Each structure stands twice: as C-alpha cells, then as structure tokens.
Amino acid sequence: MSVVYDCSKRETRADGLAAAAGAVRSSRLVVLPTDTVYGIGADAFDAGAVQALLRAKNRGPDMPVGVLVGSWSTVDGLVLGVPPQARALIEAFWPGDLSIVLPHAPSLQWNLGDARGTVMLRMPLHPVALELLRDVGPMAVSSANVSGRPPASTAQEAQEQLGDSVAVYLDGGSSGEPVASTIVDLTGTEPVVLREGSVARTAVAEVLGVPAESLA
C-alpha cells in the first residue's frame, strides 16, 4: 500500500525522505516533486526497478528513461566523458530545466531502455528531489503519469494515475503549469536541441557560442 508524505512540514518531510530512500534501496518506486512536473523514480542501477517503472507508466523500452543527479560531479562517473560543451551547459543551467544527452560509460551495469549507449541527465532545481538524490544516488526518473495521459503537477494527480504501483509519494505541493525540460543532444559532432522546453534554444546557443539555427 502506498504512503503519502507532506513535504511542506519539517517532521513529515524528514520521514518521507527516509521512507523514499528506503523504498529506492528496496527496488520499489517513488514519486517525487521536481522543478518541471512530478516524477516517478527508481534506482538507476536496478534493472528490475526500472522495468517496474516502465510497467507502471504502461510504456515500452523504446522510450528510455532519463537519469536525475544530485550534483554536478556525479555526472563524471556516469558518462564516457564530459566535453567542454556539456560543462558549459551544466554550469549555466544546473540545477534547472535542461537535460543533456551524452554517451554513457560502457562499464555501467544499467538498463534504462533502448538508449543506444546514451543517457539523458538532469539536475533538478527542487530541494526535496535534490535531498533524495544526494542520499540514494542517481535515479531513473520519468514524468509521473501513465503514458498518453497528462503529466502530474501534484502528488494527488500522480497517485490517481499510478496508484499502488508506487510505494512512496512525496508531496511537495503543486509544480505549477507542466513545463518540459529542454533536451540537448551532445552525442554527435554538433549539438542538437531535441526538444525546446523552458530553456530557450537561443539561451543554449548563447552558452555554446553557436547560432541558434544550427541547433535544430
């Protein structure tokens, strides 16, 4: 049975974070607030838990799950290398609404779906999410909704869709209007904006020192 914790109160927030960390370490799923929409998350290195996440969303491996991290330095252990362009974007936009796609480190034993040797990384700008991530490490996180239905902007909306497939719901209040993160692919010879979200393409271009039209 799922448990919901009100993270607006200090006592219940501490209890909720402890319960969520325990759930993640026990291969169970949690719902957490982020700076975009609510996310459903699992231990990024637990293939069974990631499969459970995909089942809860009714989603196949053809749409791989991204990874949230709790610090800049975590990225170094997850990818083949951090090129200067990635460093520049991390310094400019993290924590925040920018996701970066990079080749993942081949030594890592994880299965995030059909990612073709890449991983999408983001550091969210939300205190509850960051505290959990700094406790348990990188998490595979996707929007907390059943595929084809609207993303959840509250813990209640997430629970209505995902029910008891999730062990712990961390209620951080409304995330506001659902806004997707901007996704920048750095796996090729030139950077590409795969999705323009809350961070404008022009802002990405300015940091990278390239024309905005070249990112299309």
C-alpha positions in Angstrom: 0.0 0.0 0.0 1.3 3.5 -0.9 2.1 6.1 1.7 1.9 9.9 1.0 4.2 12.3 2.9 3.6 16.0 3.2 7.0 17.6 2.5 5.9 21.1 3.4 6.3 20.2 7.1 9.7 19.6 8.5 8.8 16.4 10.5 6.8 14.7 7.8 9.4 15.8 5.1 12.2 14.0 7.1 10.1 10.9 7.5 9.1 11.0 3.8 12.6 11.3 2.6 13.7 8.4 4.8 10.8 6.3 3.6 11.6 7.2 0.0 15.3 6.4 0.3 14.4 3.0 1.9 11.9 2.3 -1.0 14.5 3.1 -3.6 17.1 0.9 -2.0 14.5 -1.9 -1.8 13.8 -1.8 -5.6 10.5 0.0 -5.2 9.2 3.1 -6.9 8.7 6.6 -5.5 7.0 9.7 -6.8 8.9 13.0 -6.2 8.4 16.7 -6.9 10.7 18.3 -9.4 11.0 21.8 -10.9 9.1 20.7 -14.0 6.5 18.1 -13.2 6.2 15.3 -10.7 8.5 12.3 -11.5 8.2 8.6 -10.9 11.7 7.3 -9.9 13.7 4.2 -9.2 17.4 3.3 -8.6 19.0 3.9 -11.9 21.2 0.8 -11.5 18.4 -1.6 -10.6 17.1 -3.0 -13.9 14.1 -4.7 -12.2 13.0 -1.4 -10.6 13.4 0.4 -13.9 11.3 -2.2 -15.6 8.7 -1.8 -12.9 8.7 2.0 -13.6 8.1 1.3 -17.3 5.2 -1.1 -16.5 3.6 1.5 -14.1 3.6 4.0 -16.9 2.5 1.4 -19.5 5.5 2.4 -21.5 7.9 0.3 -23.5 11.7 0.3 -23.6 11.6 2.2 -26.9 11.3 5.4 -24.8 14.3 5.2 -22.5 14.2 6.7 -19.0 16.3 9.7 -18.1 18.5 10.0 -15.0 18.4 12.7 -12.4 21.5 13.5 -10.4 22.0 15.4 -7.1 25.3 17.2 -8.0 27.5 18.3 -11.0 30.3 15.9 -10.0 28.0 12.8 -10.2 28.0 13.1 -14.0 31.7 12.3 -14.3 31.1 8.7 -13.2 28.1 8.1 -15.5 29.4 9.1 -18.9 32.2 8.3 -21.3 33.5 11.9 -20.9 32.2 15.3 -20.2 33.0 17.6 -23.2 33.5 21.3 -22.8 30.1 22.0 -24.3 28.5 19.8 -21.6 30.5 21.6 -18.8 29.3 24.9 -20.1 25.7 23.9 -20.1 25.9 22.3 -16.7 27.5 25.5 -15.2 24.9 27.7 -16.9 21.7 25.8 -16.3 22.1 23.2 -13.5 20.3 22.8 -11.3 17.5 23.5 -13.6 15.3 22.7 -16.6 18.0 21.4 -19.0 18.6 17.8 -19.9 21.8 16.7 -21.6 22.2 13.5 -23.7 25.7 12.0 -23.6 27.3 8.6 -24.3 27.2 6.7 -21.1 30.2 5.0 -19.5 30.4 1.4 -21.0 31.3 0.0 -17.6 27.9 0.8 -16.1 25.5 -2.0 -15.5 22.2 -0.5 -16.1 19.2 -0.9 -18.4 17.2 2.3 -19.0 15.6 1.1 -22.2 16.7 1.3 -25.8 19.1 4.2 -25.2 21.7 3.0 -27.7 24.6 3.7 -25.5 23.5 7.1 -24.4 22.0 8.6 -21.2 19.9 11.7 -20.6 21.0 13.6 -17.5 19.5 16.4 -15.5 20.0 18.0 -12.1 16.6 19.3 -10.9 16.1 22.6 -9.0 13.9 21.3 -6.2 15.1 20.9 -2.6 13.1 17.6 -2.0 14.4 16.0 -5.1 18.0 17.1 -4.5 17.9 15.8 -0.9 16.7 12.4 -2.0 19.2 12.2 -4.9 22.1 13.1 -2.7 21.1 10.3 -0.3 20.4 7.5 -2.8 22.5 8.5 -5.8 21.4 8.7 -9.5 17.7 7.8 -10.1 15.9 6.8 -13.3 13.0 9.3 -13.4 10.2 9.8 -15.8 7.1 12.0 -15.6 4.7 10.6 -13.0 1.8 9.7 -15.4 0.5 6.8 -17.4 1.7 7.1 -21.0 -0.8 9.1 -23.1 -2.2 10.9 -20.1 -1.3 14.4 -18.8 1.8 14.7 -16.6 1.1 15.2 -12.9 1.6 18.6 -11.3 0.6 17.4 -7.8 1.2 14.2 -5.8 -2.5 13.6 -5.8 -2.7 13.7 -9.6 0.2 11.2 -9.7 -1.4 8.9 -7.2 -4.7 8.9 -9.2 -2.8 7.6 -12.2 -0.2 5.3 -10.7 -1.9 4.1 -7.5 -0.2 1.3 -5.5 2.5 0.7 -8.2 4.4 3.4 -6.2 5.5 2.8 -2.6 6.0 6.4 -1.5 4.6 9.7 -2.7 6.5 12.8 -1.7 4.0 15.7 -1.8 5.8 19.0 -2.4 2.8 21.0 -3.4 1.8 22.0 -6.9 4.6 22.2 -9.5 2.5 24.8 -11.4 1.8 24.6 -15.1 3.6 21.5 -16.6 6.7 22.6 -18.5 9.0 20.1 -20.1 12.8 20.4 -19.8 14.8 21.4 -22.8 16.8 18.5 -24.2 20.3 19.0 -25.8 22.0 16.0 -27.6 25.7 16.2 -27.4 26.4 12.7 -28.7 27.1 13.8 -32.3 29.6 16.1 -33.9 27.4 19.1 -33.4 25.0 19.9 -30.6 21.3 19.4 -31.3 18.2 20.6 -29.4 15.9 17.6 -29.4 13.2 19.4 -27.5 12.8 23.1 -26.7 11.2 23.5 -23.2 11.6 26.0 -20.5 15.2 26.9 -21.5 15.1 28.7 -24.8 17.1 27.5 -27.8 18.6 31.0 -28.0 19.9 30.7 -24.4 21.5 27.3 -25.2 23.1 28.8 -28.3 24.5 31.8 -26.4 26.2 29.5 -23.9 27.6 27.3 -26.6 28.7 30.2 -28.8 26.8 28.9 -31.8 23.9 30.3 -34.0 20.5 29.2 -32.6 19.5 27.9 -36.1 22.4 25.5 -36.0 20.9 23.6 -33.1 17.8 22.5 -35.0 
